[in-house]
Amino acid sequence: MALLRPLAFTWVGRGIVGLVAIALVGAVVIRPLFASSAPAVTERTATVTRGNVLQTVPVSGSLSASAVWKIPFGVSGRIVEIPVKVGQSVKTGDVLARIDPRDLKTAVKQAEVNLASAQARYDSVVAGVSADDVALARASVESAQRSYENAQQNGRTSIADARADLDALRAGYTAAQQGFQLLSDAIRTDVADLTSALDSLRLVIAATLTGFKGAETADVTSAKTALGTADGQLVNARTYATTTAAAALAEWTSARDRLIAAWLGFDGALARGGDTTDPAARFSAAKVAYDLATARLGTALAPITSALSSAQGSVTSAQNAMGTAAAQMNHDLDGVRAYLVGLQTAIVTRSSLASGIGTKLTQATGYEATISSAIGGSYGSALQALRSATDQAAQSIAGGEAALRSAELSYRKATTGPTPADVASAYASVQLAQLSLEKAQTDLDNATLKAPVDGVVATIANGVGESPASPFMTIAVTSTLILHGTVGESDITKLESGQVATVSVDAAGSGTRLTGKVTSLDPLATISQGVPVYGVDVQIDLPDPVVRPGMTGTASVIVASAQGVLTLPNLAIRTVSGQRQVQVKRNGQVVDAQVTFGIANDTMTEIRAGLSEGDVVVIPAARAATATQRPGGFGPGPVIFGR
């Protein structure tokens, strides 16, 4: 300070002192400001610990029953009882439905009678015969012959009646199809003709207007006005025909084509002897669409018919104006009057055409009803009736023939004396009668359909009073559920049958956790949105009661696990030039460690070599970008985080 004091009294000294003062202020004030603007970086670390690492592959999909049983009736007939309903749980042996057992009980009684008769004949053969036995054997043959002939005749009659009913139904069904197609084609043509006819009528009106000659009398003016009104009504009708009616016709045509395609699908399934349930359902849906389109088309055609009727009235007014005494005296208007007559006739014809379209729509609806009735059940019932008649006739004839042959053997034995062969034959008759009784009893037992497995009733094909389809009922086995999902090609290589999984079901809540195992892997990929995926089935061990088929869920399949191994949070691993690295603190210094990694999941990674339990690893911290001057002040630019 002593050195600065003399300088303060000179201009140079004063400058030096000022610079020193500025430097001191900068050191004391400004430098701390800069120093305080740079935030202190807190070092984050993680410790290598021992733990468990599970590596999983997620499989998302929906749950389904482990099996679906298709249950048919063992005999044909009419359903009289269905004590269960769709969605009801059933146990093995529970009664599902019953068929009318009356005919089957009669068959059992007949078989019992036949067995008793066969047994009596056998006893007679073994014991020897008498004159009474011969007479009885002859009577038995005659009775068996009559029974056999009656069975044949009754069988032929039943089959003929059932076939006649089927042929009549088939003929009506075919005729209705042909009639529907002819009428629907005619409707399309008539609507097109009606639209073009409106233009023709307007041309006739225009030609009529050019025929007016002579003075402009009140009658002429009235006639022209009426014709102008008629033309306007036809213009409105033409506009409506080419817009609303044309759109309704296009919708109706499309619905008609779908209806025809649906019944052709039903006919194809019928010809192949396949299940007609789905084709019948598709026809029912097409019928609803067709009925709606027909109603819309009828509504769309109504304004055109009304416009033609109004135009007809306007032309009548023009005719009345040209028919007055004064107008009749003007022979220059004779051509106009002739045009008006032709115009009126043309409008009446087109009105009839419009009315005829409505009539044809009604007739086509009648044919559609006949087709719908056949597809809806009467066709299948008639086929089932024919099959039932054929089966019952075959059974009756077979039983009658067996009884006749047995009676004939007994008679021969009675007239010629028993031989070892006679005894064997009589015994064979007893066995045959026993088999017939067992068959009849089995058929009677089969009239009561019972559940073959525990499960839930999924579908019932028919109602009480109908003949059962095949299958009549399906039962879903829900005691075991399957989650079916898909995984990508990178994950399918990690999966194999038997791997354990944990399953969560969205609808059951986050607290519901189930276990399961992989039971099936698709061998081939399917393409979903251009990406190959593979189907995976996971069987759930013990399903929760709240979990049902159809729900969505996710299975986490455990593909690898490591127990009691060194672990490290994934945040502590950085990637440099494509290589994963770890920095560890040793002797107060941060150094790079050569680490061998094992399996990993979303949060933790296994450490196989290079680190020890308790090692402290540095977690990559946020790093600042190159400092940039901010406008209007000091300090660095934005902070950039990275590894």
C-alpha positions in Angstrom: 0.0 0.0 0.0 3.0 2.3 0.7 4.0 1.8 -2.9 0.6 2.7 -4.3 0.2 5.9 -2.2 2.8 8.0 -4.3 1.3 6.7 -7.5 -2.2 8.0 -6.5 -1.0 11.5 -7.0 -0.1 11.0 -10.8 -2.4 10.3 -13.8 -0.6 7.1 -14.5 -0.7 6.1 -10.9 -4.4 6.7 -10.7 -5.0 4.4 -13.8 -2.9 1.7 -12.2 -4.8 2.0 -8.9 -8.2 1.8 -10.8 -7.2 -1.4 -12.6 -6.1 -3.0 -9.3 -9.4 -2.0 -7.8 -11.3 -3.6 -10.7 -9.3 -6.8 -10.3 -10.0 -7.0 -6.6 -13.8 -6.5 -7.2 -13.7 -9.2 -9.8 -11.9 -11.6 -7.5 -14.2 -10.9 -4.6 -17.6 -10.5 -6.3 -17.8 -11.8 -9.8 -15.8 -15.0 -9.4 -18.0 -16.3 -6.6 -21.0 -15.6 -8.8 -19.5 -17.8 -11.6 -18.5 -20.4 -9.0 -22.0 -20.6 -7.5 -23.7 -20.9 -10.9 -22.2 -24.3 -11.6 -24.3 -27.0 -9.8 -22.5 -29.6 -7.8 -22.7 -33.1 -9.2 -23.7 -35.8 -6.7 -22.1 -39.1 -7.5 -24.6 -42.1 -7.5 -23.4 -45.6 -6.7 -24.8 -49.1 -6.4 -23.4 -52.0 -4.5 -22.9 -55.5 -5.9 -25.2 -57.9 -3.8 -26.3 -61.4 -3.9 -29.9 -62.2 -5.1 -32.0 -64.1 -7.6 -32.5 -63.2 -11.2 -35.5 -64.5 -13.2 -35.6 -64.0 -17.0 -39.1 -64.3 -18.5 -40.8 -64.2 -21.9 -44.3 -62.5 -21.8 -47.1 -64.3 -23.7 -50.3 -62.3 -24.0 -53.6 -63.8 -25.2 -57.0 -65.1 -24.2 -58.2 -68.0 -22.0 -60.1 -70.9 -23.3 -61.5 -74.2 -22.0 -59.1 -77.1 -22.0 -61.5 -79.3 -24.0 -64.9 -79.1 -25.6 -67.0 -82.3 -25.8 -69.4 -82.7 -28.6 -72.2 -84.9 -27.4 -74.7 -86.6 -29.8 -77.8 -88.7 -29.0 -77.3 -92.4 -29.5 -80.8 -92.8 -31.0 -83.2 -90.6 -33.0 -86.6 -89.4 -31.9 -88.4 -86.3 -30.5 -86.9 -84.4 -27.5 -89.3 -84.3 -24.6 -87.1 -82.7 -21.8 -83.9 -80.6 -21.5 -83.3 -80.0 -17.8 -80.2 -78.0 -18.3 -79.4 -74.7 -20.0 -76.5 -72.9 -21.6 -74.0 -71.8 -19.0 -75.0 -74.3 -16.4 -72.4 -76.4 -14.7 -72.9 -80.2 -14.8 -71.3 -83.2 -13.3 -70.5 -86.6 -14.8 -73.7 -88.6 -15.0 -76.1 -85.6 -14.8 -79.1 -85.9 -17.1 -78.8 -83.5 -20.1 -81.9 -84.3 -22.2 -84.4 -87.0 -22.9 -86.0 -88.4 -26.1 -89.6 -89.7 -26.1 -89.0 -93.3 -24.9 -92.4 -94.8 -25.8 -91.4 -96.5 -29.1 -88.1 -97.7 -27.5 -90.0 -99.2 -24.5 -92.2 -101.0 -26.9 -89.1 -102.4 -28.7 -87.7 -103.6 -25.4 -91.0 -105.4 -24.6 -91.0 -107.0 -28.0 -87.5 -108.1 -27.6 -88.3 -109.6 -24.2 -91.2 -111.5 -25.8 -88.9 -112.7 -28.5 -86.3 -113.9 -26.0 -88.9 -115.7 -24.0 -90.2 -117.4 -27.1 -86.7 -118.4 -28.2 -86.0 -119.8 -24.8 -89.2 -121.8 -24.9 -88.4 -123.2 -28.2 -84.9 -124.1 -27.0 -86.4 -125.9 -24.0 -88.8 -127.7 -26.3 -85.9 -128.9 -28.6 -83.9 -130.2 -25.7 -86.9 -131.9 -24.1 -88.2 -133.5 -27.3 -91.4 -132.7 -29.3 -95.0 -133.9 -29.3 -98.0 -133.5 -31.6 -99.0 -130.4 -29.7 -95.4 -129.1 -30.1 -95.6 -129.6 -33.9 -98.9 -127.7 -34.0 -97.5 -125.0 -31.9 -94.4 -124.8 -34.0 -96.4 -124.5 -37.1 -98.6 -121.8 -35.6 -95.4 -120.0 -34.5 -94.0 -120.0 -38.0 -97.3 -118.7 -39.4 -97.4 -115.9 -36.8 -93.7 -115.0 -37.3 -94.4 -114.9 -41.1 -97.3 -112.5 -40.6 -95.2 -110.4 -38.3 -92.3 -110.3 -40.7 -94.6 -109.4 -43.6 -96.3 -106.7 -41.5 -92.9 -105.3 -40.5 -91.9 -105.1 -44.2 -95.1 -103.5 -45.2 -95.2 -101.0 -42.4 -91.5 -100.2 -43.0 -92.2 -99.6 -46.7 -95.2 -97.4 -45.9 -93.3 -95.4 -43.2 -90.4 -94.8 -45.5 -92.6 -94.0 -48.5 -94.6 -91.5 -46.4 -91.4 -89.9 -45.0 -89.8 -89.8 -48.5 -93.0 -88.3 -50.0 -93.0 -85.5 -47.4 -89.3 -84.9 -48.1 -89.9 -84.8 -51.8 -92.8 -82.4 -51.5 -90.8 -80.1 -49.2 -87.8 -80.3 -51.6 -90.1 -79.6 -54.6 -91.7 -76.6 -52.9 -88.2 -75.4 -51.7 -86.8 -75.6 -55.2 -89.8 -74.0 -56.8 -89.6 -71.1 -54.3 -85.9 -70.6 -55.1 -86.7 -70.5 -58.9 -89.7 -68.3 -58.4 -87.7 -65.9 -56.2 -84.9 -65.6 -58.7 -87.3 -65.0 -61.6 -89.2 -62.4 -59.7 -86.1 -60.6 -58.4 -84.6 -60.5 -61.9 -87.9 -59.1 -63.2 -88.0 -56.5 -60.4 -84.6 -55.1 -61.3 -85.7 -54.9 -65.0 -89.0 -53.3 -64.1 -87.4 -50.6 -61.9 -85.0 -49.8 -64.7 -87.8 -49.7 -67.2 -89.9 -47.4 -64.9 -87.0 -45.0 -64.6 -86.4 -44.8 -68.4 -90.2 -44.5 -68.9 -90.3 -41.3 -67.0 -88.1 -39.7 -69.6 -90.3 -41.1 -72.4 -93.4 -39.6 -70.8 -91.7 -36.2 -70.6 -90.9 -36.4 -74.3 -94.6 -37.1 -75.0 -95.5 -34.0 -72.9 -93.0 -31.9 -74.8 -94.4 -33.1 -78.1 -97.9 -32.4 -77.0 -97.0 -28.8 -76.0 -95.6 -28.2 -79.4 -98.9 -29.2 -80.9 -100.9 -26.2 -79.6 -101.8 -23.8 -82.5 -104.1 -20.8 -82.8 -105.2 -18.3 -80.3 -104.2 -18.6 -76.6 -107.6 -19.2 -75.1 -108.4 -19.9 -71.5 -108.8 -23.6 -72.3 -105.4 -23.7 -74.0 -103.8 -21.9 -71.1 -105.4 -24.3 -68.7 -104.3 -27.4 -70.7 -100.8 -26.1 -71.0 -100.6 -25.3 -67.3 -101.9 -28.8 -66.4 -99.3 -30.4 -68.8 -96.6 -28.3 -67.2 -97.7 -29.5 -63.8 -97.6 -33.1 -65.0 -94.1 -32.5 -66.4 -92.9 -31.1 -63.1 -94.3 -34.2 -61.2 -92.5 -36.5 -63.7 -89.3 -34.5 -63.1 -89.6 -35.0 -59.4 -90.3 -38.7 -59.9 -87.3 -38.9 -62.3 -85.0 -37.2 -59.7 -86.3 -39.5 -56.9 -85.9 -42.6 -59.1 -82.2 -41.8 -60.0 -81.3 -41.0 -56.4 -83.2 -42.5 -53.5 -84.9 -45.3 -55.5 -81.6 -46.1 -57.3 -79.8 -46.4 -54.0 -82.6 -48.5 -52.5 -82.5 -50.8 -55.6 -78.7 -51.2 -55.3 -79.0 -52.1 -51.6 -81.9 -54.5 -52.4 -79.9 -56.1 -55.2 -76.9 -56.6 -52.9 -79.1 -58.1 -50.2 -80.8 -60.4 -52.7 -77.4 -61.6 -53.9 -76.3 -62.4 -50.4 -79.6 -64.2 -49.7 -79.1 -66.4 -52.7 -75.5 -67.1 -51.8 -76.6 -68.0 -48.3 -79.1 -70.6 -49.5 -76.6 -72.0 -52.0 -74.2 -72.5 -49.1 -77.0 -74.3 -47.2 -77.7 -76.5 -50.2 -74.0 -77.3 -50.6 -73.7 -78.4 -46.9 -76.8 -80.5 -47.3 -75.5 -82.2 -50.4 -72.3 -83.0 -48.7 -74.1 -84.4 -45.7 -72.3 -81.8 -43.5 -73.5 -79.7 -40.6 -76.0 -77.1 -41.7 -76.1 -75.1 -38.5 -73.7 -72.3 -39.7 -75.1 -72.0 -43.2 -78.6 -71.8 -41.7 -77.4 -69.0 -39.4 -75.9 -67.1 -42.3 -79.1 -67.4 -44.3 -81.1 -66.1 -41.3 -78.8 -63.0 -41.1 -79.0 -62.5 -44.9 -82.9 -62.7 -44.6 -83.0 -59.9 -42.0 -80.9 -57.7 -44.3 -83.0 -58.6 -47.4 -86.3 -57.9 -45.5 -85.0 -54.4 -44.5 -83.8 -53.7 -48.1 -87.2 -54.8 -49.5 -89.1 -52.5 -47.1 -86.8 -49.6 -48.1 -87.2 -50.3 -51.8 -91.0 -50.4 -51.4 -90.9 -47.1 -49.5 -88.6 -45.6 -52.2 -90.9 -46.6 -55.1 -94.0 -45.2 -53.4 -93.3 -41.5 -54.3 -92.7 -42.5 -57.9 -96.1 -44.3 -58.0 -97.7 -41.2 -56.3 -96.1 -38.9 -58.8 -97.4 -41.0 -61.7 -100.9 -40.9 -60.2 -100.6 -37.1 -59.8 -99.4 -36.7 -63.4 -102.3 -38.9 -64.5 -104.7 -36.4 -62.8 -102.9 -33.4 -64.4 -103.2 -35.0 -67.9 -106.9 -35.6 -67.2 -107.3 -31.9 -66.3 -105.6 -31.1 -69.7 -108.0 -33.4 -71.5 -111.0 -31.8 -69.8 -109.7 -28.4 -70.9 -109.4 -29.6 -74.5 -112.8 -31.3 -74.3 -114.9 -28.1 -73.7 -117.3 -27.1 -76.5 -115.2 -24.1 -77.4 -112.0 -26.1 -77.6 -113.7 -28.8 -79.6 -114.6 -26.2 -82.3 -110.9 -25.5 -82.8 -109.8 -28.4 -85.1 -106.2 -27.2 -84.9 -106.1 -28.8 -81.5 -107.2 -32.2 -82.7 -103.5 -33.3 -82.7 -103.2 -32.2 -79.1 -106.2 -34.1 -78.0 -104.8 -37.2 -79.8 -101.5 -36.7 -78.0 -103.3 -36.4 -74.7 -105.1 -39.7 -75.2 -101.7 -41.5 -75.9 -100.1 -39.7 -73.0 -102.8 -40.8 -70.6 -102.5 -44.4 -71.8 -98.7 -44.3 -71.4 -99.0 -43.0 -67.8 -101.6 -45.6 -66.9 -99.3 -48.3 -68.3 -96.3 -47.0 -66.3 -98.5 -46.8 -63.2 -99.4 -50.4 -63.7 -95.7 -51.2 -64.0 -95.0 -49.4 -60.7 -97.9 -51.3 -59.0 -96.6 -54.5 -60.5 -93.2 -54.0 -58.9 -94.8 -53.8 -55.5 -96.8 -57.0 -56.3 -93.7 -58.8 -57.3 -91.9 -57.7 -54.2 -94.8 -59.2 -52.2 -94.7 -62.4 -54.2 -90.9 -62.6 -53.8 -91.3 -62.2 -50.0 -93.7 -65.2 -50.1 -91.2 -67.3 -51.9 -88.5 -66.1 -49.4 -90.7 -67.2 -46.5 -91.0 -70.8 -48.0 -87.2 -70.9 -48.4 -86.7 -69.6 -44.9 -89.1 -72.2 -43.4 -87.2 -75.0 -45.1 -83.8 -73.8 -44.1 -84.9 -72.9 -40.6 -85.8 -76.4 -39.7 -88.5 -78.1 -41.8 -86.0 -79.5 -44.3 -83.8 -80.9 -41.6 -86.8 -82.3 -39.8 -88.0 -84.0 -43.0 -84.6 -85.6 -43.5 -84.4 -86.7 -39.9 -87.9 -88.2 -40.2 -86.8 -90.2 -43.3 -83.7 -91.4 -41.5 -85.8 -92.4 -38.4 -88.4 -94.2 -40.5 -85.6 -96.1 -42.4 -83.8 -97.1 -39.1 -87.0 -98.2 -37.4 -88.1 -100.2 -40.4 -84.7 -101.9 -40.6 -84.9 -102.8 -36.9 -88.5 -104.1 -37.2 -87.7 -106.1 -40.3 -84.5 -107.5 -38.8 -86.4 -108.5 -35.7 -89.3 -110.1 -37.7 -86.9 -111.9 -39.9 -85.0 -113.3 -36.9 -88.2 -114.4 -35.3 -89.3 -116.1 -38.5 -86.1 -118.0 -39.0 -86.2 -119.1 -35.4 -89.8 -120.3 -35.8 -88.9 -122.2 -39.0 -86.0 -123.9 -37.2 -88.3 -124.9 -34.4 -90.9 -126.3 -36.8 -88.2 -128.3 -38.6 -87.0 -129.6 -35.3 -90.6 -130.6 -34.3 -91.2 -132.5 -37.6 -87.8 -134.2 -38.0 -86.7 -134.7 -34.4 -84.0 -132.9 -32.6 -80.4 -133.2 -33.7 -77.3 -131.6 -32.3 -77.6 -129.0 -35.0 -81.2 -128.3 -34.0 -80.2 -127.8 -30.4 -77.3 -125.5 -31.5 -79.7 -123.6 -33.7 -82.3 -123.2 -31.0 -79.6 -122.0 -28.7 -78.3 -119.5 -31.3 -81.9 -118.2 -31.6 -81.9 -117.6 -27.8 -78.6 -115.7 -28.1 -79.8 -113.7 -31.0 -83.0 -112.8 -29.1 -80.8 -111.8 -26.1 -78.7 -109.6 -28.3 -81.8 -108.0 -29.7 -83.0 -107.3 -26.2 -79.7 -105.8 -25.2 -79.8 -103.6 -28.3 -83.3 -102.5 -27.5 -82.4 -101.8 -23.9 -79.3 -99.9 -24.9 -81.4 -97.8 -27.3 -83.8 -97.1 -24.4 -80.9 -96.1 -22.1 -79.5 -93.8 -24.8 -82.8 -92.0 -24.9 -81.6 -90.3 -21.7 -78.5 -88.3 -22.5 -76.0 -87.9 -19.6 -73.0 -85.8 -19.1 -69.8 -87.8 -19.8 -67.6 -85.2 -18.1 -67.7 -82.4 -15.6 -68.0 -79.0 -17.3 -70.2 -76.2 -18.4 -73.0 -76.5 -21.1 -71.7 -74.4 -24.0 -74.3 -74.9 -26.7 -77.7 -76.7 -27.2 -78.6 -77.3 -30.8 -82.3 -78.0 -30.5 -85.3 -77.4 -28.3 -88.1 -79.6 -26.8 -90.3 -81.1 -29.6 -87.5 -81.2 -32.2 -85.3 -84.0 -33.5 -81.8 -83.7 -32.1 -79.0 -82.6 -34.4 -75.5 -84.1 -34.2 -73.9 -83.0 -32.1 -76.9 -82.1 -29.9 -74.9 -80.4 -27.1 -71.4 -79.3 -26.3 -69.8 -79.2 -22.9 -66.7 -77.0 -22.1 -64.3 -78.4 -19.6 -63.4 -75.4 -17.5 -61.7 -77.1 -14.6 -58.5 -76.5 -16.6 -57.9 -73.4 -18.6 -55.5 -72.7 -21.4 -54.0 -69.3 -22.2 -53.3 -69.1 -25.9 -51.1 -66.3 -27.1 -48.3 -65.5 -29.6 -44.7 -64.5 -29.4 -42.2 -63.2 -31.9 -39.4 -65.2 -33.6 -36.8 -63.8 -31.2 -38.7 -65.3 -28.2 -39.9 -68.6 -29.6 -36.3 -70.0 -29.4 -36.3 -69.4 -25.7 -39.5 -71.4 -25.0 -40.1 -75.2 -24.6 -42.8 -77.4 -23.3 -42.9 -77.8 -19.5 -41.5 -74.4 -18.6 -43.2 -72.8 -15.6 -45.1 -69.5 -15.9 -46.9 -67.0 -13.7 -50.2 -65.8 -15.2 -52.1 -62.6 -14.5 -55.7 -62.0 -15.8 -56.7 -58.4 -16.5 -60.4 -58.9 -15.5 -59.5 -60.7 -12.3 -57.5 -57.8 -10.9 -53.8 -57.3 -10.2 -54.0 -59.3 -7.0 -54.9 -62.5 -8.8 -51.8 -64.5 -9.7 -51.9 -68.0 -11.1 -49.3 -70.5 -12.1 -49.1 -72.7 -15.1 -46.8 -74.3 -17.6 -46.1 -74.3 -21.3 -48.0 -77.2 -23.0 -47.8 -76.4 -26.7 -45.7 -74.5 -29.2 -46.7 -74.0 -32.8 -44.1 -75.6 -35.1 -44.8 -73.1 -37.9 -45.2 -69.3 -37.9 -48.2 -67.4 -39.0 -48.0 -63.9 -40.4 -49.7 -61.1 -38.4 -49.5 -57.6 -39.9 -46.4 -58.7 -41.9 -44.6 -60.1 -38.8 -44.1 -63.8 -38.2 -45.5 -65.0 -34.8 -45.8 -68.4 -33.1 -48.7 -69.7 -31.1 -48.0 -70.7 -27.5 -50.4 -72.5 -25.1 -50.0 -72.2 -21.3 -52.1 -74.5 -19.1 -53.2 -72.9 -15.8 -52.7 -75.3 -12.8 -55.5 -74.3 -10.5 -57.8 -71.7 -12.1 -59.4 -69.1 -9.8 -63.2 -69.2 -9.8 -63.4 -65.6 -11.0 -61.3 -66.5 -14.1 -63.4 -67.5 -17.1 -62.8 -68.6 -20.7 -62.6 -65.6 -23.0 -60.8 -63.3 -20.6 -57.4 -61.9 -21.6 -54.3 -62.4 -19.6 -50.5 -62.5 -19.7 -48.2 -65.4 -18.9 -44.7 -64.7 -17.8 -42.8 -67.8 -18.8 -39.6 -68.4 -16.8 -36.9 -69.2 -19.4 -33.8 -68.8 -17.2 -33.1 -68.3 -13.5 -30.1 -67.8 -11.3 -30.3 -68.2 -7.5 -28.0 -66.6 -5.0 -25.8 -65.0 -7.6 -24.0 -61.6 -7.7 -26.4 -59.0 -9.1 -26.2 -55.4 -10.2 -28.9 -52.9 -11.2 -29.2 -52.3 -14.9 -28.7 -48.6 -14.3 -25.1 -49.2 -13.3 -24.2 -50.7 -16.8 -23.1 -48.3 -19.5 -22.7 -49.0 -23.2 -19.6 -47.7 -24.9 -18.9 -48.4 -28.6 -21.5 -51.2 -28.5 -19.8 -52.9 -25.4 -21.4 -53.0 -22.0 -19.0 -51.8 -19.2 -19.0 -51.1 -15.5 -16.9 -48.6 -13.5 -16.0 -49.6 -9.9 -14.5 -47.6 -7.1 -11.3 -49.1 -5.8 -8.8 -47.4 -3.5 -10.8 -44.2 -3.8 -10.4 -44.2 -7.6 -13.1 -45.0 -10.3 -11.7 -47.6 -12.7 -13.2 -49.7 -15.6 -13.8 -53.3 -14.6 -13.6 -56.2 -17.0 -17.0 -57.9 -16.2 -18.6 -61.1 -17.5 -22.4 -60.7 -17.5 -25.0 -63.5 -17.1 -28.8 -63.5 -17.5 -30.8 -60.3 -17.1 -34.3 -59.0 -16.6 -35.9 -55.6 -16.7 -34.1 -54.3 -13.6 -31.2 -56.6 -12.6 -28.3 -58.4 -14.3 -26.3 -61.3 -13.1 -22.5 -60.8 -12.6 -20.5 -63.9 -13.3 -16.9 -62.6 -13.1 -15.0 -59.3 -12.6 -16.8 -58.1 -9.5 -17.2 -59.2 -5.9 -20.0 -58.9 -3.4 -19.9 -55.5 -1.7 -18.1 -53.7 -4.6 -19.3 -50.2 -5.2 -20.1 -49.4 -8.8 -20.7 -45.9 -10.1 -24.0 -45.3 -11.8 -23.5 -43.1 -14.9 -24.4 -39.6 -13.9 -26.0 -36.8 -15.8 -23.4 -35.0 -17.9 -23.6 -31.4 -19.0 -23.4 -30.3 -22.6 -20.8 -27.8 -23.8 -21.4 -24.6 -21.8 -22.9 -21.8 -23.9 -23.4 -18.2 -23.1 -27.1 -17.5 -22.4 -28.5 -14.3 -23.7 -28.7 -11.6 -21.0 -26.5 -13.4 -18.4 -23.9 -15.9 -17.5 -23.9 -19.6 -17.0 -23.8 -22.9 -18.9 -26.4 -24.2 -21.4 -28.9 -27.1 -20.9 -27.9 -30.3 -19.1 -27.7 -33.5 -21.2 -28.1 -37.0 -19.5 -26.4 -40.0 -20.9 -24.2 -43.0 -20.2 
